[in-house]
Amino acid sequence: LRKICESEAPKRHPPRCLAKKRGTRGGRLPENAYICRDSIRILTYHIMDNKAMYSLSYGLFVVTAREGEKDNGCITNTVMQVTTTPCRISVTINKGNYTHDMIARTGIFNVSILSEKADFGIFKHWGFQSGRDTDKAIGVTLSRADNGVAYITEGVSAVLCAKVCQSIDLGTHTQF
């Protein structure tokens, strides 16, 4: 069995053509199969069950931004601590969200970490409508951080204030 992980793959081969399993008809691994090489050069064969991705644990967050006089925000599940020294977080936002565009233009945002006691109304308000069409700052209690960006206070366990120091284009999303 042999398939080199994509990061180790020779540039001349497309990733799905790197693997061959000895003793099988056709000599090809399933499309979702990969072989990893550990530190002592033992090759192992794995089938990736894409449903496993839905078993990852996530928190839920309201990410807010401000541009000019407009406050906006969206629900996301993709905030994580990257380092403590220096203090760095990562947030990934869908490019279709108005909040994404505001963060991309201003470079600042806040993250309200939702508690388990957060009311479903928070999810409806921040997740089921677009800030392009609706003023999401109306009808909710907001506070404003030192960075000038609002954050929600109800159903929240903590708030993070952030300034973008790097962004990565992920196709449909941007990681800030």
N, C-alpha and C positions, 0 to 999 in steps of 0.2 A: 504494500500500500504506500502511496506517496502522493501527497499534495502539499505544496508549500503554502503557508499562510500568506494571504494577499500582501501583507507588508513586506514579506521576504521574497515575493514572487519576482522572477526575472521579468524585466520590462517587455520582453519579446512575446510573452504568452498572455493571452487574456485569462483572467482569474478562473473562469469555469473550465478551462481546458488544461489545468495543471495536474489533474488527478487521474490516476489509473489504479484500479484495484486488481491485483493479480488473481487469476483463477475465476474471473467472472466473464460471462459472455459480453462481448462488446467493449470490455476494458474501460468503461466509464463509470464514475461514481454518480449517484443521484445528484441533481442540481443543488440540493440543500446539504450535501455532505462536505465535510472538510477533514483534513488530517492535520494534527498539530504535532510539532516537534518540541520535546522538552529539552532540558539542559543536558541530558545524557544521550541525546540523539535517538531516543526511542520514538517510533512513529505510532500514533494511535488514530483510529478511524472513528469518526463521530457523525451522526446524522443530526442536523440542526432542525428541531421542531420549532417552526416560527411561532407557534402558539405560546411557547415559553416566554416570549417577549411580554405577553399580557400578564405574566406572573410577577414581573418586577414590581417592587413597592415604590410608591410615590407619595409625596405630600400634595396638597392643593394650595394654591396661592392666588392672590389678586396682585397683578403687576400693574402699577399705575405710572403715568407719565404726564407731563405738562408741557404744552407748547403755546407760547403767547399767553392768552387768558383762558385757554381750554384745558380742562382736566379730563383724563380718560383712563381706562384700565381694561384688563381682560383677565380671565381665569387661565391658569396654566398649571401643569404638573411637572414642569421641567426646570426647577430651580435646585441647585445643589452647591454645597460648599466645595471649593476647589483647594484653597490653602488657608492657613490661619496666619502665617507670617510670610509675606504680607497678606492681609485679609482680602480674599478673593472669592466671589461667587460666580456662578454661571447660570444664565437663564436663556432658554431657547423659545423664540416666539415665531408663530406662523406669519409669513409675509403678507397674508391676506388680512391680518388684524390692523386696525387703525393705530393701536398702541405700538405695534412694530414700527410703523413709519415715524411716529413721534419720538420713540427712543433712538431710532437711526439718525434723525435730524438733530436732536438736542443732546444726546449722550448721557442723559440722567434718567433714573427711574427709582421707584420704591417697590419693595415686595412685602405684602402683608401675608404673613404665614397663618393660614386658617386653622383654627382649632377643630377638634372633633365635634364641638358643640355648635359650630357655625350653622346658621339657619339656611335652609334650601333657598330662601329668597336671595341670599348673597350670590349663589350660583346662577340663579335666573337673571338677576340684575346685571352682573358683570360678564356672564357667559352666553346669554341667549339673545343678545342684541348688539348691533354694531355702533361704535362711537361715531362713525361717519354719519349715521342717521339720527342718533339719539344723544342727548347730553346726559351722560351717565353720572355726572356730579349732582344732578337734581334728584331730590328724594332720598338721599343717603347722608349719614353723618360722616364727615371727613375731617381730618386734622391735617395740618400742613407741617412738613419737616423743615429743617434748616436748609435743605437743598431746594426748597420752593415747590416740591412735588407733594401733592396730597396723598393720604393713605387712609384706608378704612380702619375703624376702631372696633366695630362690633364683630364678635366671632373670631377674634384674632388672638394668637398667642404671642406674637412678636412682629416687629417691623424692621426691615433692612433698607437702608438708603444706599444707592449705588451710583457710580459714575462709570461709564463704559471706557475701558482701556484697550479693548480689542474686540473685533467682531469677526465671525467666521460665517461665510455664506454656505448654507447646507442645502441649497436648491429651493425647497418649499419653505424653509425656515432660516432664521439667522440666530446664531448663538452669540450672545453678548457677554 
